[in-house]
Amino acid sequence: MCVDFRTLNQACPKDTYPLPLIDTLVDRTFRYEIMSFLDAFSGYHQIRMAKEDEEKTAFITDFGTCCYNIMPFGLKNVGATYEHMIDAVFKDQRGRNLEAYVDDVIVKSKNLEGHLDDLRETLDTLRRVNLKLNPAWCTFGAASEKFLGYLVSARGIEANPDKISAIVSMPAPKMAKEIQN
């Protein structure tokens, strides 16, 4: 089902809560030996609507009028609302042992023993606020992995091999004419 929220979105003021800078988040990940990459399951759909706002999302079906009690995709401020919630949930961990961009979370540690503690802290926090992960998109205890389009590891940041494969596999030019084209 798809609901057209254009009229509602026009009536709502824009929430200008900022998203974190991707370059800054990625820069904060290297020099960590072990990392876990977590993905929230259907991110926006895990946020409950304020009771007084549910009726504003009403739509008509063959079975009557319905409204959302969770935040639907398509509302103007879902991104800002979600990021604000993530910032509040992980305020004690951000920058220390965790970085997050919307529904992508990285738990970072200097060693395996510390990582188990950091991961436990993160999972306990997620459980406490009832946020679910998508296990198909989570990677635990990795030395390197893709995060926000970059390959991050203890060595540093590298270009994502999937993004540069066409350039890497391109044959080297053999004649000056090939360089000009």
Phi and psi restraints in degrees (value plus and minus 20) as a CYANA .aco file:
   2 CYS   PHI    -142.9  -102.9
   2 CYS   PSI     106.9   146.9
   3 VAL   PHI    -131.1   -91.1
   3 VAL   PSI     113.7   153.7
   4 ASP   PHI    -106.9   -66.9
   4 ASP   PSI      87.3   127.3
   5 PHE   PHI    -119.0   -79.0
   5 PHE   PSI      -3.6    36.4
   6 ARG   PHI     -78.0   -38.0
   6 ARG   PSI     -63.4   -23.4
   7 THR   PHI     -84.8   -44.8
   7 THR   PSI     -65.2   -25.2
   8 LEU   PHI     -82.2   -42.2
   8 LEU   PSI     -64.2   -24.2
   9 ASN   PHI     -82.2   -42.2
   9 ASN   PSI     -56.5   -16.5
  10 GLN   PHI     -86.6   -46.6
  10 GLN   PSI     -50.9   -10.9
  11 ALA   PHI    -102.2   -62.2
  11 ALA   PSI     -35.3     4.7
  12 CYS   PHI    -114.2   -74.2
  12 CYS   PSI     117.9   157.9
  13 PRO   PHI     -89.1   -49.1
  13 PRO   PSI     128.3   168.3
  14 LYS   PHI     -95.3   -55.3
  14 LYS   PSI     110.9   150.9
  15 ASP   PHI    -108.0   -68.0
  15 ASP   PSI      96.0   136.0
  16 THR   PHI    -114.6   -74.6
  16 THR   PSI       2.2    42.2
  17 TYR   PHI     -76.8   -36.8
  17 TYR   PSI     106.8   146.8
  18 PRO   PHI    -100.3   -60.3
  18 PRO   PSI     127.8   167.8
  19 LEU   PHI    -102.4   -62.4
  19 LEU   PSI     130.2   170.2
  20 PRO   PHI     -84.7   -44.7
  20 PRO   PSI     135.8   175.8
  21 LEU   PHI     -97.3   -57.3
  21 LEU   PSI     103.4   143.4
  22 ILE   PHI     -79.1   -39.1
  22 ILE   PSI     -64.2   -24.2
  23 ASP   PHI     -78.6   -38.6
  23 ASP   PSI     -60.9   -20.9
  24 THR   PHI     -85.0   -45.0
  24 THR   PSI     -65.5   -25.5
  25 LEU   PHI     -81.4   -41.4
  25 LEU   PSI     -65.4   -25.4
  26 VAL   PHI     -84.4   -44.4
  26 VAL   PSI     -61.8   -21.8
  27 ASP   PHI     -80.3   -40.3
  27 ASP   PSI     -50.0   -10.0
  28 ARG   PHI     -99.7   -59.7
  28 ARG   PSI     -19.9    20.1
  29 THR   PHI    -117.6   -77.6
  29 THR   PSI     -43.0    -3.0
  30 PHE   PHI    -101.4   -61.4
  30 PHE   PSI     145.2   185.2
  31 ARG   PHI      58.1    98.1
  31 ARG   PSI      -8.9    31.1
  32 TYR   PHI    -130.3   -90.3
  32 TYR   PSI     107.6   147.6
  33 GLU   PHI     -94.9   -54.9
  33 GLU   PSI     -50.2   -10.2
  34 ILE   PHI    -159.5  -119.5
  34 ILE   PSI     117.9   157.9
  35 MET   PHI    -161.4  -121.4
  35 MET   PSI     131.3   171.3
  36 SER   PHI    -142.5  -102.5
  36 SER   PSI     117.4   157.4
  37 PHE   PHI    -132.4   -92.4
  37 PHE   PSI      98.2   138.2
  38 LEU   PHI    -134.9   -94.9
  38 LEU   PSI     125.6   165.6
  39 ASP   PHI    -149.2  -109.2
  39 ASP   PSI     103.6   143.6
  40 ALA   PHI     -91.4   -51.4
  40 ALA   PSI     118.6   158.6
  41 PHE   PHI     -98.0   -58.0
  41 PHE   PSI      99.5   139.5
  42 SER   PHI      24.4    64.4
  42 SER   PSI      36.9    76.9
  43 GLY   PHI     -52.9   -12.9
  43 GLY   PSI     -84.7   -44.7
  44 TYR   PHI     -81.1   -41.1
  44 TYR   PSI     -53.3   -13.3
  45 HIS   PHI     -92.9   -52.9
  45 HIS   PSI     -20.2    19.8
  46 GLN   PHI    -116.5   -76.5
  46 GLN   PSI     -21.2    18.8
  47 ILE   PHI    -119.2   -79.2
  47 ILE   PSI     105.0   145.0
  48 ARG   PHI     -94.7   -54.7
  48 ARG   PSI     121.2   161.2
  49 MET   PHI     -93.2   -53.2
  49 MET   PSI     127.9   167.9
  50 ALA   PHI     -84.3   -44.3
  50 ALA   PSI     115.0   155.0
  51 LYS   PHI     -71.3   -31.3
  51 LYS   PSI     -62.1   -22.1
  52 GLU   PHI     -91.6   -51.6
  52 GLU   PSI     -32.9     7.1
  53 ASP   PHI    -120.4   -80.4
  53 ASP   PSI     -30.3     9.7
  54 GLU   PHI     -76.8   -36.8
  54 GLU   PSI     -64.8   -24.8
  55 GLU   PHI     -85.2   -45.2
  55 GLU   PSI     -40.4    -0.4
  56 LYS   PHI     -90.8   -50.8
  56 LYS   PSI     -36.3     3.7
  57 THR   PHI    -120.1   -80.1
  57 THR   PSI      -4.6    35.4
  58 ALA   PHI     -81.2   -41.2
  58 ALA   PSI     124.7   164.7
  59 PHE   PHI    -166.3  -126.3
  59 PHE   PSI     137.5   177.5
  60 ILE   PHI    -123.2   -83.2
  60 ILE   PSI     115.4   155.4
  61 THR   PHI    -143.9  -103.9
  61 THR   PSI     158.2   198.2
  62 ASP   PHI     -84.4   -44.4
  62 ASP   PSI     -38.7     1.3
  63 PHE   PHI    -123.3   -83.3
  63 PHE   PSI     -17.9    22.1
  64 GLY   PHI     109.5   149.5
  64 GLY   PSI    -188.5  -148.5
  65 THR   PHI    -111.8   -71.8
  65 THR   PSI     113.4   153.4
  66 CYS   PHI    -146.0  -106.0
  66 CYS   PSI     141.5   181.5
  67 CYS   PHI    -164.5  -124.5
  67 CYS   PSI     138.2   178.2
  68 TYR   PHI    -100.9   -60.9
  68 TYR   PSI     119.3   159.3
  69 ASN   PHI    -128.5   -88.5
  69 ASN   PSI     -25.6    14.4
  70 ILE   PHI    -140.2  -100.2
  70 ILE   PSI     140.0   180.0
  71 MET   PHI     -91.6   -51.6
  71 MET   PSI      99.3   139.3
  72 PRO   PHI    -104.0   -64.0
  72 PRO   PSI     136.8   176.8
  73 PHE   PHI     -88.9   -48.9
  73 PHE   PSI     122.0   162.0
  74 GLY   PHI      91.1   131.1
  74 GLY   PSI     -33.8     6.2
  75 LEU   PHI     -96.8   -56.8
  75 LEU   PSI     125.7   165.7
  76 LYS   PHI     -74.7   -34.7
  76 LYS   PSI     -62.9   -22.9
  77 ASN   PHI    -126.1   -86.1
  77 ASN   PSI      -2.1    37.9
  78 VAL   PHI     -83.2   -43.2
  78 VAL   PSI     -59.3   -19.3
  79 GLY   PHI     -81.8   -41.8
  79 GLY   PSI     -67.5   -27.5
  80 ALA   PHI     -85.4   -45.4
  80 ALA   PSI     -60.4   -20.4
  81 THR   PHI     -83.5   -43.5
  81 THR   PSI     -64.2   -24.2
  82 TYR   PHI     -84.9   -44.9
  82 TYR   PSI     -66.3   -26.3
  83 GLU   PHI     -84.2   -44.2
  83 GLU   PSI     -59.0   -19.0
  84 HIS   PHI     -81.0   -41.0
  84 HIS   PSI     -62.3   -22.3
  85 MET   PHI     -84.6   -44.6
  85 MET   PSI     -65.2   -25.2
  86 ILE   PHI     -81.3   -41.3
  86 ILE   PSI     -63.1   -23.1
  87 ASP   PHI     -80.3   -40.3
  87 ASP   PSI     -62.6   -22.6
  88 ALA   PHI     -88.1   -48.1
  88 ALA   PSI     -62.7   -22.7
  89 VAL   PHI     -83.1   -43.1
  89 VAL   PSI     -62.1   -22.1
  90 PHE   PHI    -125.7   -85.7
  90 PHE   PSI       2.6    42.6
  91 LYS   PHI     -78.0   -38.0
  91 LYS   PSI     -51.8   -11.8
  92 ASP   PHI    -103.1   -63.1
  92 ASP   PSI     -33.0     7.0
  93 GLN   PHI    -128.6   -88.6
  93 GLN   PSI     -46.0    -6.0
  94 ARG   PHI     -75.6   -35.6
  94 ARG   PSI     110.2   150.2
  95 GLY   PHI      64.7   104.7
  95 GLY   PSI     -47.5    -7.5
  96 ARG   PHI    -106.4   -66.4
  96 ARG   PSI     -80.9   -40.9
  97 ASN   PHI    -156.5  -116.5
  97 ASN   PSI      -4.5    35.5
  98 LEU   PHI    -175.5  -135.5
  98 LEU   PSI     124.1   164.1
  99 GLU   PHI    -151.1  -111.1
  99 GLU   PSI     128.2   168.2
 100 ALA   PHI    -165.2  -125.2
 100 ALA   PSI     120.1   160.1
 101 TYR   PHI    -153.5  -113.5
 101 TYR   PSI      87.0   127.0
 102 VAL   PHI      32.4    72.4
 102 VAL   PSI    -131.7   -91.7
 103 ASP   PHI    -120.4   -80.4
 103 ASP   PSI     -12.4    27.6
 104 ASP   PHI    -120.3   -80.3
 104 ASP   PSI     102.1   142.1
 105 VAL   PHI    -145.8  -105.8
 105 VAL   PSI     116.7   156.7
 106 ILE   PHI    -141.9  -101.9
 106 ILE   PSI     107.3   147.3
 107 VAL   PHI    -120.7   -80.7
 107 VAL   PSI     104.8   144.8
 108 LYS   PHI    -144.3  -104.3
 108 LYS   PSI     119.3   159.3
 109 SER   PHI    -166.3  -126.3
 109 SER   PSI     137.4   177.4
 110 LYS   PHI     -99.5   -59.5
 110 LYS   PSI     -47.1    -7.1
 111 ASN   PHI    -172.2  -132.2
 111 ASN   PSI     150.2   190.2
 112 LEU   PHI     -83.3   -43.3
 112 LEU   PSI     -64.0   -24.0
 113 GLU   PHI     -80.4   -40.4
 113 GLU   PSI     -66.2   -26.2
 114 GLY   PHI     -85.0   -45.0
 114 GLY   PSI     -53.1   -13.1
 115 HIS   PHI     -86.6   -46.6
 115 HIS   PSI     -59.4   -19.4
 116 LEU   PHI     -81.1   -41.1
 116 LEU   PSI     -60.7   -20.7
 117 ASP   PHI     -86.0   -46.0
 117 ASP   PSI     -64.6   -24.6
 118 ASP   PHI     -84.0   -44.0
 118 ASP   PSI     -60.9   -20.9
 119 LEU   PHI     -87.2   -47.2
 119 LEU   PSI     -60.6   -20.6
 120 ARG   PHI     -81.5   -41.5
 120 ARG   PSI     -64.3   -24.3
 121 GLU   PHI     -78.9   -38.9
 121 GLU   PSI     -64.2   -24.2
 122 THR   PHI     -85.6   -45.6
 122 THR   PSI     -67.8   -27.8
 123 LEU   PHI     -86.2   -46.2
 123 LEU   PSI     -55.8   -15.8
 124 ASP   PHI     -83.5   -43.5
 124 ASP   PSI     -61.0   -21.0
 125 THR   PHI     -83.2   -43.2
 125 THR   PSI     -65.7   -25.7
 126 LEU   PHI     -81.0   -41.0
 126 LEU   PSI     -61.1   -21.1
 127 ARG   PHI     -85.4   -45.4
 127 ARG   PSI     -62.4   -22.4
 128 ARG   PHI     -80.6   -40.6
 128 ARG   PSI     -58.3   -18.3
 129 VAL   PHI    -117.4   -77.4
 129 VAL   PSI     -14.6    25.4
 130 ASN   PHI      42.1    82.1
 130 ASN   PSI      21.1    61.1
 131 LEU   PHI    -117.6   -77.6
 131 LEU   PSI     113.5   153.5
 132 LYS   PHI    -122.2   -82.2
 132 LYS   PSI     128.5   168.5
 133 LEU   PHI    -123.6   -83.6
 133 LEU   PSI     137.4   177.4
 134 ASN   PHI    -118.5   -78.5
 134 ASN   PSI      80.4   120.4
 135 PRO   PHI     -80.2   -40.2
 135 PRO   PSI     -46.9    -6.9
 136 ALA   PHI     -85.5   -45.5
 136 ALA   PSI     -42.7    -2.7
 137 TRP   PHI    -132.0   -92.0
 137 TRP   PSI      -7.3    32.7
 138 CYS   PHI    -122.6   -82.6
 138 CYS   PSI     123.9   163.9
 139 THR   PHI    -149.4  -109.4
 139 THR   PSI     107.1   147.1
 140 PHE   PHI    -132.2   -92.2
 140 PHE   PSI     118.1   158.1
 141 GLY   PHI      44.7    84.7
 141 GLY   PSI      21.3    61.3
 142 ALA   PHI    -115.9   -75.9
 142 ALA   PSI     130.3   170.3
 143 ALA   PHI    -105.0   -65.0
 143 ALA   PSI     -46.3    -6.3
 144 SER   PHI    -174.8  -134.8
 144 SER   PSI     135.0   175.0
 145 GLU   PHI    -191.7  -151.7
 145 GLU   PSI     144.6   184.6
 146 LYS   PHI     -98.1   -58.1
 146 LYS   PSI     114.0   154.0
 147 PHE   PHI    -163.2  -123.2
 147 PHE   PSI      96.6   136.6
 148 LEU   PHI      34.6    74.6
 148 LEU   PSI      18.4    58.4
 149 GLY   PHI      69.0   109.0
 149 GLY   PSI     -19.7    20.3
 150 TYR   PHI    -139.8   -99.8
 150 TYR   PSI     135.3   175.3
 151 LEU   PHI    -115.4   -75.4
 151 LEU   PSI      95.4   135.4
 152 VAL   PHI    -129.5   -89.5
 152 VAL   PSI     123.9   163.9
 153 SER   PHI    -177.5  -137.5
 153 SER   PSI     158.7   198.7
 154 ALA   PHI     -84.3   -44.3
 154 ALA   PSI     -47.6    -7.6
 155 ARG   PHI     -92.1   -52.1
 155 ARG   PSI     -46.2    -6.2
 156 GLY   PHI     122.7   162.7
 156 GLY   PSI    -173.9  -133.9
 157 ILE   PHI    -132.9   -92.9
 157 ILE   PSI     114.2   154.2
 158 GLU   PHI    -146.9  -106.9
 158 GLU   PSI     140.6   180.6
 159 ALA   PHI     -87.3   -47.3
 159 ALA   PSI     124.4   164.4
 160 ASN   PHI     -85.7   -45.7
 160 ASN   PSI      99.9   139.9
 161 PRO   PHI     -75.8   -35.8
 161 PRO   PSI     -53.0   -13.0
 162 ASP   PHI     -83.9   -43.9
 162 ASP   PSI     -51.3   -11.3
 163 LYS   PHI    -103.5   -63.5
 163 LYS   PSI     -43.1    -3.1
 164 ILE   PHI    -131.4   -91.4
 164 ILE   PSI     -14.8    25.2
 165 SER   PHI     -79.3   -39.3
 165 SER   PSI     -57.3   -17.3
 166 ALA   PHI     -83.6   -43.6
 166 ALA   PSI     -59.1   -19.1
 167 ILE   PHI     -92.9   -52.9
 167 ILE   PSI     -63.3   -23.3
 168 VAL   PHI     -83.0   -43.0
 168 VAL   PSI     -58.5   -18.5
 169 SER   PHI    -104.7   -64.7
 169 SER   PSI     -22.8    17.2
 170 MET   PHI     -89.6   -49.6
 170 MET   PSI     111.1   151.1
 171 PRO   PHI     -87.4   -47.4
 171 PRO   PSI     126.3   166.3
 172 ALA   PHI     -88.9   -48.9
 172 ALA   PSI     122.6   162.6
 173 PRO   PHI     -86.1   -46.1
 173 PRO   PSI     125.2   165.2
 174 LYS   PHI    -127.9   -87.9
 174 LYS   PSI     -41.6    -1.6
 175 MET   PHI    -151.3  -111.3
 175 MET   PSI     136.8   176.8
 176 ALA   PHI     -79.1   -39.1
 176 ALA   PSI     -54.9   -14.9
 177 LYS   PHI     -80.7   -40.7
 177 LYS   PSI     -56.4   -16.4
 178 GLU   PHI     -86.6   -46.6
 178 GLU   PSI     -51.5   -11.5
 179 ILE   PHI     -91.4   -51.4
 179 ILE   PSI     -55.7   -15.7
 180 GLN   PHI     -89.6   -49.6
 180 GLN   PSI     -47.2    -7.2
